[in-house]
Amino acid sequence: MRKGWAHSQTCIERHNNMIIDHPLLGPRDAREFVYLGDASLMNRPDWKDENAAEQFYEYLYLRTNTMGEHRELWYHEHGDRSWLVVTRHTLTHEITKVELARDLGLNVGQNK
């Protein structure tokens, strides 16, 4: 069985001019970044909860793959090594929002 070849996990080879507007550095080429998955992974379940096993199963294995806006984690590998949460339309690749993941993580921690 032969495997197909793709430039990246997000299959953006047709959109090789995708620009991510980094909050600190300004517009950057998407090839400087590594896509790392769904940004909801930042909201990890509490392992002390009574149904923690079920929550972690859903957290690890159950994902929706809907068309439309999606919040994703991107790592600036060839730059300042920051983590970003990018809101991107999965069909058009249009980016509507870019935030530093550390700022969102701090906000999540303050709410607990």
Buried (B, 14 or more C-beta within 10 A) or exposed (E): EEEEEEEEEBEBEEEEEBEBEBEEEEEBEBBBBBBBEEBBEBEEBEEEEEEEEEBBEEBEEEEEEEEEBBBBBBBBEEBEEBBBBBBBEBEEBEBEEBBBBEEBBEEEEEEE
